[in-house]
Amino acid sequence: MEASPASRPLAVVTGASSGIGFELARQFLEGGYDLIAVAEDTAIEGVRTLGGDGASIEAVQLDLATDNGVDELYRRIKQSGRPVAALALNAGIGAGGAFASNDPETTTPLEQELGIIDLNVRSVVHLAKHVVADMVARDEGRVLFTSSIASTMPGPFQAVYNASKSFVQSFALALRSELKDTNVTVTSLMPGPVDTEFFERAEMTDTKMGAGSKDDPADVARQGFQALMAGDERVVAASLSSKVTGKVGRVLPDSAKAAMHRSMAEPGSAPDPEEQS
């Protein structure tokens, strides 16, 4: 029997216009949820194409890197009059390049780095503070943080991005421990390189990482959704190579992990296609 709108649980997914977030939106809809999907670009309207079986989909265009954007999203959540059954904190951006260099063309701008912190860190804390508090008050809810295997290692030439994901990972695990005696679960999704627009936006297409093989965002989202529904602590998704990298990242010395990351993320490190042919 088809669920009525009143009986469907409500999910909120940030960064849902493309990539992992778009596929998470699909997973929630196929799992019987109604959806509030959020992103800063007009492409967020595309989530409406995922609708079916009478699901309610609200596509919201907001810049969550600003306090006003987060406050407006929470206002809309409260305006719905419905509890958030699941929150997927997925919105995030990156940037590749040197933090400090004599060549300004290879140095990441401070404004860009602060933008990473605003979206990847500040907005996550801000929105979670509101929504998780509501979940705790009614003793029910699920929270999914999109972390990264990057959270397990220092990130030369992605220094601020990796640090932001380390924050997200630590924050997620801390909340999980705090809430262990409640019916609110916290799960960390830790993907490796994923076939999204991330590397183009981060200007990393000339790196080994940007030019290398990548996981399917649909596979990553499916594994993340399954882990969330199971109440798991974390899931490294999606391919075997990503899972191996995630395990290695938890045991190698930081100096070795930094050297490994540097070799993959250094500008110009991508193999020459002519040399490979």
C-alpha positions as semicolon CSV with decimal commas, in nm:
position;residue;x (nm);y (nm);z (nm)
1;M;0,000;0,000;0,000
2;E;0,134;0,344;-0,090
3;A;0,224;0,559;0,208
4;S;0,022;0,874;0,260
5;P;0,208;1,206;0,276
6;A;0,133;1,227;0,648
7;S;0,288;0,886;0,715
8;R;0,605;0,934;0,512
9;P;0,917;1,028;0,706
10;L;1,093;1,348;0,602
11;A;1,455;1,361;0,490
12;V;1,671;1,671;0,439
13;V;1,968;1,645;0,201
14;T;2,216;1,928;0,148
15;G;2,435;1,961;-0,160
16;A;2,166;1,769;-0,349
17;S;2,190;1,925;-0,696
18;S;2,450;1,677;-0,827
19;G;2,690;1,398;-0,740
20;I;2,656;1,212;-0,411
21;G;2,387;1,448;-0,281
22;F;2,163;1,397;-0,585
23;E;2,201;1,021;-0,552
24;L;2,130;1,037;-0,179
25;A;1,809;1,224;-0,263
26;R;1,720;0,937;-0,497
27;Q;1,791;0,682;-0,225
28;F;1,567;0,857;0,026
29;L;1,280;0,889;-0,222
30;E;1,308;0,524;-0,322
31;G;1,319;0,439;0,048
32;G;0,978;0,597;0,106
33;Y;1,081;0,939;0,235
34;D;0,955;1,284;0,148
35;L;1,237;1,523;0,072
36;I;1,369;1,871;0,130
37;A;1,668;1,899;-0,105
38;V;1,903;2,196;-0,082
39;A;2,184;2,342;-0,293
40;E;2,315;2,686;-0,386
41;D;2,265;2,649;-0,764
42;T;1,957;2,637;-0,985
43;A;2,033;2,274;-1,074
44;I;1,865;2,179;-0,747
45;E;1,538;2,185;-0,939
46;G;1,655;1,863;-1,103
47;V;1,567;1,662;-0,793
48;R;1,202;1,702;-0,890
49;T;1,265;1,457;-1,174
50;L;1,325;1,188;-0,913
51;G;0,970;1,212;-0,782
52;G;0,727;0,924;-0,791
53;D;0,473;0,730;-0,588
54;G;0,326;1,049;-0,446
55;A;0,643;1,165;-0,273
56;S;0,666;1,529;-0,168
57;I;0,981;1,703;-0,295
58;E;1,080;2,055;-0,198
59;A;1,378;2,191;-0,390
60;V;1,539;2,481;-0,206
61;Q;1,808;2,706;-0,352
62;L;2,013;2,851;-0,066
63;D;2,377;2,928;0,002
64;L;2,454;2,729;0,316
65;A;2,800;2,887;0,339
66;T;2,618;3,184;0,496
67;D;2,444;3,202;0,833
68;N;2,137;3,347;0,661
69;G;2,121;3,047;0,429
70;V;2,129;2,797;0,715
71;D;1,877;2,994;0,918
72;E;1,642;3,014;0,621
73;L;1,666;2,639;0,563
74;Y;1,585;2,570;0,927
75;R;1,295;2,814;0,907
76;R;1,155;2,619;0,613
77;I;1,200;2,292;0,797
78;K;1,005;2,425;1,094
79;Q;0,748;2,577;0,861
80;S;0,676;2,230;0,721
81;G;0,547;2,132;1,065
82;R;0,710;1,791;1,029
83;P;0,996;1,629;1,220
84;V;1,314;1,552;1,028
85;A;1,356;1,176;1,033
86;A;1,688;1,182;0,848
87;L;1,942;1,457;0,786
88;A;2,217;1,413;0,525
89;L;2,482;1,681;0,574
90;N;2,647;1,642;0,236
91;A;2,719;1,991;0,099
92;G;3,089;2,057;0,053
93;I;3,351;2,208;-0,175
94;G;3,725;2,173;-0,224
95;A;4,022;2,351;-0,375
96;G;4,351;2,222;-0,508
97;G;4,680;2,407;-0,502
98;A;4,952;2,529;-0,271
99;F;4,854;2,702;0,050
100;A;5,162;2,922;0,026
101;S;5,380;2,965;-0,282
102;N;5,594;3,222;-0,461
103;D;5,382;3,157;-0,769
104;P;5,041;3,321;-0,725
105;E;4,899;3,110;-1,008
106;T;4,947;2,794;-0,802
107;T;4,839;2,940;-0,468
108;T;4,485;2,898;-0,343
109;P;4,314;3,230;-0,259
110;L;4,234;3,296;0,106
111;E;3,874;3,378;0,013
112;Q;3,836;3,033;-0,141
113;E;3,984;2,860;0,163
114;L;3,757;3,048;0,402
115;G;3,465;2,951;0,180
116;I;3,558;2,585;0,225
117;I;3,554;2,631;0,602
118;D;3,222;2,816;0,591
119;L;3,046;2,541;0,395
120;N;3,226;2,223;0,500
121;V;3,261;2,309;0,869
122;R;3,062;2,609;0,988
123;S;2,737;2,527;0,808
124;V;2,754;2,163;0,921
125;V;2,779;2,266;1,285
126;H;2,515;2,538;1,243
127;L;2,250;2,316;1,083
128;A;2,326;2,015;1,301
129;K;2,291;2,230;1,613
130;H;1,929;2,301;1,521
131;V;1,813;1,974;1,365
132;V;1,997;1,729;1,590
133;A;1,868;1,914;1,896
134;D;1,513;1,862;1,767
135;M;1,586;1,492;1,711
136;V;1,720;1,452;2,064
137;A;1,415;1,630;2,206
138;R;1,184;1,368;2,054
139;D;1,444;1,087;2,090
140;E;1,436;0,983;1,725
141;G;1,632;1,051;1,408
142;R;1,918;0,959;1,177
143;V;2,212;1,179;1,074
144;L;2,452;1,113;0,787
145;F;2,770;1,317;0,756
146;T;2,953;1,307;0,423
147;S;3,311;1,289;0,541
148;S;3,589;1,145;0,321
149;I;3,885;0,912;0,332
150;A;4,070;1,245;0,305
151;S;3,976;1,292;0,671
152;T;4,228;1,024;0,766
153;M;4,534;1,195;0,618
154;P;4,710;1,532;0,590
155;G;4,639;1,678;0,247
156;P;4,929;1,859;0,080
157;F;4,786;2,072;-0,202
158;Q;4,442;2,021;-0,049
159;A;4,540;2,135;0,298
160;V;4,221;2,316;0,397
161;Y;3,985;2,065;0,235
162;N;4,138;1,764;0,409
163;A;4,142;1,952;0,739
164;S;3,773;2,036;0,695
165;K;3,689;1,670;0,642
166;S;3,896;1,572;0,945
167;F;3,676;1,810;1,142
168;V;3,359;1,655;1,001
169;Q;3,480;1,304;1,082
170;S;3,578;1,391;1,439
171;F;3,254;1,584;1,490
172;A;3,042;1,295;1,362
173;L;3,213;1,037;1,583
174;A;3,190;1,265;1,886
175;L;2,817;1,318;1,834
176;R;2,765;0,947;1,789
177;S;2,927;0,883;2,127
178;E;2,731;1,163;2,296
179;L;2,404;1,025;2,162
180;K;2,470;0,653;2,219
181;D;2,200;0,632;2,485
182;T;1,937;0,792;2,263
183;N;1,748;0,676;1,954
184;V;1,937;0,924;1,736
185;T;2,202;0,757;1,521
186;V;2,501;0,922;1,355
187;T;2,678;0,771;1,054
188;S;2,986;0,891;0,867
189;L;3,008;0,834;0,490
190;M;3,371;0,823;0,378
191;P;3,405;0,814;-0,001
192;G;3,726;0,808;-0,198
193;P;3,756;0,993;-0,531
194;V;3,408;1,009;-0,687
195;D;3,305;1,080;-1,045
196;T;3,148;1,421;-0,983
197;E;3,221;1,783;-1,068
198;F;3,441;1,812;-0,759
199;F;3,776;1,795;-0,936
200;E;3,678;2,042;-1,206
201;R;3,551;2,289;-0,949
202;A;3,860;2,238;-0,735
203;E;4,083;2,288;-1,042
204;M;4,246;1,950;-0,990
205;T;4,203;1,788;-1,331
206;D;4,581;1,806;-1,389
207;T;4,656;1,589;-1,084
208;K;4,691;1,211;-1,057
209;M;4,387;1,213;-0,831
210;G;4,178;1,418;-1,070
211;A;4,280;1,215;-1,374
212;G;4,256;0,875;-1,204
213;S;3,973;0,628;-1,170
214;K;3,675;0,733;-0,960
215;D;3,378;0,571;-0,793
216;D;3,020;0,600;-0,914
217;P;2,829;0,849;-0,693
218;A;2,522;0,624;-0,711
219;D;2,720;0,339;-0,553
220;V;2,859;0,571;-0,285
221;A;2,513;0,705;-0,201
222;R;2,358;0,358;-0,191
223;Q;2,620;0,232;0,053
224;G;2,586;0,548;0,261
225;F;2,207;0,514;0,275
226;Q;2,229;0,147;0,372
227;A;2,477;0,227;0,649
228;L;2,252;0,507;0,774
229;M;1,948;0,279;0,784
230;A;2,152;0,015;0,969
231;G;2,276;0,272;1,222
232;D;2,638;0,198;1,138
233;E;2,918;0,418;1,268
234;R;3,086;0,467;0,931
235;V;3,115;0,329;0,581
236;V;3,407;0,369;0,341
237;A;3,254;0,374;-0,008
238;A;3,232;0,250;-0,267
239;S;3,498;0,050;-0,453
240;L;3,751;-0,197;-0,314
241;S;4,036;0,046;-0,388
242;S;3,866;0,319;-0,184
243;K;3,804;0,077;0,102
244;V;4,171;-0,027;0,099
245;T;4,283;0,337;0,094
246;G;4,054;0,408;0,388
247;K;4,205;0,125;0,591
248;V;4,560;0,226;0,500
249;G;4,483;0,583;0,600
250;R;4,398;0,468;0,953
251;V;4,727;0,288;1,017
252;L;5,009;0,462;0,827
253;P;5,219;0,734;0,996
254;D;5,104;1,086;0,914
255;S;5,429;1,162;0,730
256;A;5,375;0,864;0,498
257;K;5,012;0,956;0,441
258;A;5,110;1,316;0,360
259;A;5,369;1,196;0,108
260;M;5,114;0,965;-0,054
261;H;4,857;1,241;-0,079
262;R;5,112;1,487;-0,215
263;S;5,200;1,250;-0,498
264;M;4,833;1,232;-0,598
265;A;4,727;1,595;-0,549
266;E;5,031;1,796;-0,661
267;P;4,944;2,023;-0,955
268;G;5,077;1,882;-1,281
269;S;5,112;1,528;-1,144
270;A;4,864;1,375;-1,389
271;P;5,029;1,135;-1,635
272;D;5,092;1,269;-1,985
273;P;4,834;1,100;-2,213
274;E;5,089;1,084;-2,495
275;E;5,338;0,903;-2,274
276;Q;5,073;0,650;-2,177
277;S;4,972;0,576;-2,536
